[in-house]
C-alpha cells in the first residue's frame, strides 16, 4: 500500500519513505512504527499498543520509545514541538493526525523465467533472513531487524541489485538449497547469517555464497558487548553493508577479468576494485583507465562517471598547490551527473568535498549531509564534514565526526585520510601530541601518503621540540614537492575564515622551526 501525506509518500511494499523527491533513510523499527501509526490513525495508540505491535511485548524503556518516535517525526519533517503530523496525548498515547491519501500496491508483474534471470549489468543478491540462535524466541524481532536493515543498506550500493525484503522473508525458517535459490530468484549471490544474544554480548556470523558454484566468497563475525539494541542494529547493518559492498565489487571484478566479453559495468567493477586497493598513484591510474573503458562502451554509465570523479577528486585534494583548476573540472562533471540523477549520494558527497577544498565549507558540509540523508552508510562523508568544520574555525568538533566514520567502517581503505583529518584538527587546536599520533598512524596505514602529511607532522614535531625528526619529515615532504615554501603553505589555505587562518599561522611557525624556506 502507498500512503501520501503533506510532501511525503510512504510505500509499504517497497519499504520506502520519500519527502518530495528525496528518499529518506530510516531504520527498520522506525519504518514499522510509522506504518503502525498511519494504519491506526483513526485512534490514539498507547505505549503498550506500540510495544506489542513493534517489539512483540519486549520490555522497552520510555527513553527508547521516545527516541524512536522522535526518529519517526524527524523522518517525516515533524518535531515534538510542532506535532503537525504526530500528536502526543498526555497519559494516553500518540496519534497520526495528518490527512492521508491511500493508493493500492502497484500491480505485480507476472513472474516468468525471464524476469528471474540475473541482470547482466550488475551483481544480484538475496539477503536471507538471519537465524536467531538465542534461547529467547522474542529476540526474533531484533534478528529480523538486522536482516531488514542490511537489505535496505545494500540496496543503496551502486551497481548491486538486491531482492526485496518480502520475497527474501518467504524463506524464513526453511531449509534452503542456495543453488536452487539462485536459479529460482535469478541471483548470483546469497547472504546468510545467524545472531546470538546472551550474557551481555551479541555474536553475528554471516557468509556470502556464490549460488552458481556454492563456494564461500566472504565471511565475517561480529562479537561485542550489547549496548542499545536499536543503535547496534543500525551499526551492524552499516558495517556489514560497507564491508560486503567492497567484497561484492571485488568478486565482480574477478568475474569480469575472466569474462570473454567485457561490458561497461564489468569495466566499472574492475575500476572500483582498483579504487578499493588504495590511493597509491598506480591504483588510481588503473581505476581511471577502467572507468574510461566503461564509458567508451556506454557513455551513459553514470556510476563510471562518478568513479572518475572520485579518482580526480582524490588526486586533486592530495595536492597542496595547483589544485583549484582540477577541482573546477570535477565540479563541472559532478554538476552534470547530479543534473541527471539528483539523488546520487556519492555524487553529492564528492561535490561537498570539492566545495570544502575551495573555500565553501558551509556549502560542502550541507552537500555531505545530503549524501548521508540518501545513504547513511557513506562513512567518509562524516570525516569530510569534520574537515569542513576545521575550515569554519570549529576544529574542536572534528574528531567526533572522524570517530563516526570509524564506527561505520572500521577497516575502510580510506581510513588513513580520516586520520589525516583528525591530525589537521589537532594541529589547528595546538594539541601537537595528538596531531603527531594521528599523522603517524596515517603513515603506518598508508605509505603512499600525500606530502601535506609530512609537512603538518614536521610542524607539530617542531612545536614539541623534536627538531631532528621534524626535519626528517620536512625533507620527506620536500622530496615530493621540492619548491614548497611558507608562502605556498599560506596560499594553499582551503579557507578564508579568520579563526582557521590564525590557526594555520601557528602551523607555519612550526614549519619555520623545522627549516622550511619563506618563499
N, C-alpha and C positions, 0 to 999 in steps of 0.2 A: 504494500500500500504506500502511496505517496501523499504527504500532507504539506500544505502550503500555509504559511502564516507570516505576516509582515514581509520582510525581504528574504525569508528562509524557505527552503524546500527540504523535506525530510523523507528519505526513501528507505523504508524498512526492508525491502527486498535486496537492494544494493548495499544496504547499511551505509548510507552516505548522507551527510548533512552539508548543505550549502547555504551560505549567506551571500545573496547576489550571485555573481559568477564564481565565487571562491569556494573551494572545498575546505571544510573546517575539520581538522584532525581532532578526534575525540577518543578517549579510552572506551573500551567495550562497556564497562558498567555505566559510564556517563551516557552512552548511546541508549542502553537498555532503560536507564532511569528516565530519560527524555521520552522514549517511546511509551513507557507506562503512564507518565503524566499526561501525554497527549491522548492516549486511548481512554483514559479515565477523567477527561477534562470536565465531565458533567458533574463532578463531585469533588469535595475536599478529601484528599487521601492522607491518612495518618502515617506517623513514623512506622508503626507496626505493619501497615499495608506495604510500605516501601521495602522494609527489611524482608518480609515474607516473599514478596514478588521478585526482588532483585538479588537478595542474598540468601534465599531459601531458609529464612529464620535464624541464620547465624547471628551471634551477638555482635552488634555494630555500635560503636560509640556515637554519641551525639556529634562529636567533633568530626568523625569520619563521614557521617551522613551530611553534615553541613558543608564539608569540603566538596563532596560530590555534587550537592545541589548548587553550590557556587560555580562549580565547573560547568554544569548544565547552563546556568544563567549566562556565564561568560561566552559559552559557545554560540548562544543564540542572540547575543547582543543585549542582554538584560543585566540587572545587578540587584543586590539585596536592598539597595536604597531606592531604586526606581520601581522595581516589581511591576513592570508593564506587562510582562508575559507570564510570570510565575509569581503568585501572591501567597504570602505566608499568613495563616490564620492562627493567632496565638493560642497555644494549648490544644489546637485541633489538627493542624497539618498544613498542607500546601495544595494549591490548585492551579492548573494551567488555564489562564483566563484569556489568552489571545484568541481572536477569531481564526478558525481553522477551516480550510477547504480541502476536501479529500479527492483523490483520483485513484482509480484502481491500478493494480500492478500492470506493467507493460505486458502485452501478450507474449507469452513464451513461444519461441520458435519450435517447430517440430524437430526433435533430435534425430539426426541421421548420422551415419558413419562419417560423412564428410565433415559435419560440424565437430566431431570428436577427434579429428586428426590434429596433431600438434601444428601450431602456426610455424611456418618455415622461417619467419624472420625474427623470431625471438624464442628464448627458452621458456618452457611451460612447467608449472609446478603445482602440486596439491599439498597443502598442509593438513595432514590427517589429525583428527582430534587426539591430543596428548592423553596419555593414560594416567589416572590417579592411582598412585601406589600407596597413598596414605590409608591408614585403617579407618579414617572417618570419611564416609561417603559424602558428607556435607561439604567436603573440600572440592567436590566436582566443579562448583561454580568458579572457583579460582583457576583450576586447571583449564576449564573451557575458556576462561577469560584470557589466559596466556595464549591459547591457540588462536582465538579471535584477534587479539592484539597483533600477533605475529603475522597473521594473514593480511590484515589491513596494512601493516608496515611494509611487508614485502611487495604488496600491490603497487606501492609508490616507487619502487626501484626501477629505474629506466631500463626498458628493454625486456622486462620479465612479465610473462602472463601468469596470473595466479587464479586457480579455480576458486569460485565463490564459496563463501563460508557455508551456505545452506547445503550445497552439494557435498562438500567435504564432511559435514556432520552426519550425513546419511550413513557413514561408515563407523560411527561411534559405537564402541563396544563389540565390534565384529572382528573376527579373524580375517585378515585380508591377504591376498596374493598381490604383491606390489607390481609384478609384471602384468598381471591381469588388469589392475587399476590403471596402469599406464596405457594399456590398449583401450580400455573402456572410456577413459576420460581424455585420451589423446595428450598425455603429459609425458615429458622427458624425465621429470624428477618427482620424487615423493619425499616429504619430510615427516618423520615420525619421532615421537618422544614420550617421556614419562616424567612425572613430577611426584616428589615425595616430600611431605612436610611432617616434621616431628622433632621434639626435643629442642625447640627454638631454632631449628635450621631448615633450610629448604634445599633440595637437590633436584636438578633437572638434567636429564640425559637426552640428547637428541642426535639424530643422524639423517644425513641426506643420501638417498638411494637413487642410482640411475635405473629407471624402470625398464630400460631395454636390456641391460645386462644383469641387473640385480646386484651390481657392485656398490660398495660404500664409496661415496665421493668425499664425505666430510662428516666429522663427528665432534661434538662439544659437550662439556659437562660444566654445570654451574653448581657451586656448593657454597652457601653463605648464610650468615645469621638472618633470621626473619626480622624485618623492621615493619613498616607499614605495608601490608599485603597489596594494597591498591597501587602504591607508588612502586613497589617491587615488580608488580605485574607489568607496568609500563616500562620500567628499566630493562627487564629481561627481554621484552618484545623488541625494544630498541637495540640492545646489544646483539641479540640473535640476528635481527634483520641486517645490521651493519656487517657482521662477520659473514653471514650466509650470502648476502648480496655480493660481497667480494669473491666468495668461493664459487658462486654460480658464474660470475664473469670469467673466472679462471677456467672453469670446466668448459664453458662455451668457446673460449679461446683455444683450448686444446682440441676441441672438436673441429673448430674451423681450420686449424693448422693441418688436420688430416683430410679435410674435405676436398674432393676432386674439383668441385665448382664452388668457389667462394663468392658469396653475395655481399651486399652493402653492410648488413648487420653483422656478418661474420668478421668483416674488417673492423667494424666498430668494437666488437668484443675483444679482438686482439689489441686494439688501441687502448681500451680500458685496462686490460691485463698489464700492458706496459706501464700505464699510469700507476697501477696498484703496486708495481715493483719498486716504486720510489721516485724521487725527484732528481735523480742523477741526470746530467745532460743527455747521456746516451738513451736513457729510458724515455725522456721527454721527446727527443728527436724521433725515436722509433714510434712512439704513440702518435705523434703528429703525422708521420708518414702513413700509418694505418687509417687515421681519420680522413686524410686526403684521399686515400684509395676508396674509402667508404663513400665519400662524396662524389668521386668520379663515377662510381657505379650508380649512385642515387643522389642527385643534387638536392633532394628534398629531405634527406635524412637529418632531422633536427638534433637527434642525440649525438650524431657525429659532429655537428656544428658546435654543440655545447662542449663536447670533448676537446675540440680545437681551441675553444675559448678558454677552457680550463688550462690547457698547456701554455697558451700565450700569456694568461694571467699569472701563472706560476713563474714563468720566466721573467716577466716584467717586474713583478713585486720583489724578486730576489735581487734586482739591480738597485744600486744606490744613486747612480747618475743616469741620465738619458732614458728614464722610464716613461716619461709623460707621453711621448709620441706612440709607443706600442700600446699603452693603456687606452689612448683615444681610439685606436683601431679596434681594440677589443670591445670598447663601449659601443661603437657603431654596430659591430656584429651582434652583440647581445640585444641591442635595441631592436634589430631586425628580427631576431628569434622571438623576443617577447611580443612583438607585434603580431606574430603568427600563433604563438602559444602563450597567452598571458599568465597562465598558472604553472609555468615550468619552474619548479622550486630551485634547482641548481642554477638556472639562468639568473634568477633573482639574487641568489647568494653571490654569484660572481659579479653581478652588477654592483652589489653592495661593496665587494672588495675593491673594485675599480674606484668607486667613489671615496672609500676610506683612504685610499692612497693618493687621491687627487684633491685633497683639502675640502672634501664634502662629507665629513664623518657622520653628521646627523642624518643625512640622506642615506648614507651607506648602512648605518645601523637599521634604519627603517626597512631597507631592502632585505637585509639579513633576517629581520624579524618576520617579514612577509614570507621569506623562504621557509622559516620554521613553522609558520601557520599552515603552509602547504605540505610540509614534510617534517614532522617533529624530530626525525632521526638524523637530520643533517648536522652531525656533531661539530664539524668545522665552523658552522655558522656562529655558534656560541663564541668560539675563540676569536673570530673576526669582529664580533660585537665588542669583545673585550679590547681588541686593538683600537677600535673606534672610540671607546671610552678614553683610552690614553690620549688620543688626538684631540679630544674635547676637554682635556685637563682633569679627567676623573680616573687616573691610573689606579687609585685605591680600589676601584670596583672590578678591575680586570681579572684578577686571579680567580674570582668566583666563577666567571664565565669560562675560563680555561678549565677549571676543575669539572664543570658541567660537560665539556667536550670529552674529557677523560672518562666520566661516568658513563656516557652513552657509547663510547668506542675506545675502550682502554688499550687495545692493541692496534690502533689505527696507524697506517703507514705515513700519515701526515702529523703524527704526534710531535715530532721534532719541531714543527713550526709553531705548535701551541706552546711548547716550552720556550721558544724564542719570544713569543708574545708576553708570556709571564716574566721573562727576563727583562724585556724592554720596560714593562710596567714598574718592576722593582728598581731599575736604573733611574727611571723618571722620579721615583719616590725617594731616591737616595739610599735605598736599602741594599748596599753593594754586596753583602754576603749572600743574600737571597738571589740577587741577579747572577752572581758567579755560579751559584748552584744550578740555576735553570739553564744557563748557557752551556755549562759543561755537560749537563745531561743531554742537551740537544746535540752537541758534538759527538758524544758517545753513541747516540742513537743513529746519527746520520753523518758520516764522514764527508759527504759531498755538501758541506754546509755553505750557505751564502756568505759573502765576505763581510756583510754588516755584523754578523755574529761575532767574528773575531775583533772587530773594532769596538763594539759595545763591551765585550768581555775585557778587552785591554783597558778601557776607561774605568770599569768597575775595579779591576785589579790595581790599577794605578791609585785610585782613591783609597784602597786598602793598604797601600804601601808595598804591594808585591810588584815592584818595578821590573825586575828581570822577567818574570812571567808575563807581565803586561807587554813588554817589548817583543816577546816571542809571538804573542798573538797579534800584535800590531803588524809585525813583519809578515805573518801568515795572511793577513788581510791585504797588505800591500802587494804581496805576490800575485793576488788575484786582480787588484786594481792599483797598479803602480803609481798612478798620478793622483790618488785620493789625498785630500787635504782638509784642514779645518774649514776653509771657505766652502768646499764642496759638501761637507757634512751639514753646514747651515743651509746651503742651497737645496739639499735633498729633503728638507723637512716636509712631511706629508700634511702638516697642519699650520694654520696661522693663529691658532688660539694662544693668547698671551701666557696662560699657565703652562701649556705644553712647550712653548718656545723658551720660557725661563728654565724649565726642567732640562731641556736639551742643552742649554748653555752650560749646565754643570757637567754634562757628559763631554762636551767639547773641552772643558777644563781637564778632565781625566785623560782625554786623548793627547792634550798638550804635555801632560806629565809623562805619558808613555813615549813621547817623542815625535808626534805627528806634526808635519810642517803646516804653516798657516795657509799657504797657497801654492 
